[in-house]
Amino acid sequence: MAKNEVKTTVEADGLRYRSKVAGSPFTAAGSFGAATMSCFLCGKHRPRASLKTRKLLGKSQAVCAPSCRELDAAING
């Protein structure tokens, strides 16, 4: 049940992967407001619209709104 091991080599131009998609899975192509951020408390990536700022450890941090548990319950049904 072992996975097939993928061998890669560094090409002459410095690239290692030919089929790897560029970019991050956490960015939105459209607008800055649609991007995601991670919650400071639970660490899950959420759309910016579902986060609020709260002062924690002397700095403003992005956290789930209204709370991490309530947001998980609303998303998971």
C-alpha positions in Angstrom: 0.0 0.0 0.0 2.9 2.3 -0.5 2.5 5.3 -2.8 4.4 5.5 -5.9 7.4 7.7 -5.2 7.7 10.6 -7.6 11.3 11.4 -8.6 12.1 15.0 -9.6 15.2 16.5 -10.9 16.4 20.1 -11.2 16.3 21.2 -14.8 18.9 23.4 -16.5 16.7 26.5 -16.0 16.4 25.8 -12.2 12.9 24.5 -12.3 12.1 21.2 -10.6 8.4 20.7 -11.3 6.7 20.8 -14.7 3.1 20.1 -13.7 3.0 22.1 -10.5 0.4 24.8 -10.5 1.7 28.3 -9.6 0.3 30.3 -6.8 -1.2 29.6 -3.4 -4.4 27.8 -2.7 -5.4 30.5 -0.2 -5.5 33.5 -2.5 -8.5 34.5 -4.5 -8.0 35.5 -8.1 -10.7 38.2 -8.0 -10.3 40.7 -5.3 -8.3 41.3 -2.1 -11.5 41.2 0.1 -12.3 37.6 -1.1 -9.0 36.2 0.1 -8.7 34.1 3.2 -6.8 34.6 6.4 -6.2 32.2 9.3 -7.9 32.7 12.6 -5.4 33.5 15.4 -7.3 31.2 17.8 -8.2 28.1 15.8 -5.8 28.5 12.9 -8.4 27.6 10.2 -8.5 29.6 7.0 -11.7 31.6 6.7 -12.9 34.3 4.2 -12.1 37.8 5.5 -15.8 38.5 5.8 -16.2 35.9 8.5 -13.4 37.3 10.7 -13.2 40.2 13.1 -10.3 41.9 14.8 -9.8 41.4 18.5 -7.1 42.7 20.7 -5.0 39.7 21.9 -1.6 39.8 23.5 -1.4 43.6 23.0 -2.0 43.4 19.2 -5.1 43.3 17.0 -5.5 39.8 15.6 -8.0 38.3 13.2 -10.3 35.8 14.8 -13.5 34.0 13.8 -16.8 36.0 14.3 -18.9 35.4 16.4 -16.7 32.6 17.7 -14.8 29.6 16.2 -17.3 27.0 17.6 -20.4 28.9 16.3 -18.8 29.4 12.9 -17.9 25.7 12.6 -21.4 24.7 13.7 -22.9 27.1 11.0 -20.7 25.7 8.3 -20.9 22.0 9.1 -24.7 22.2 9.7 
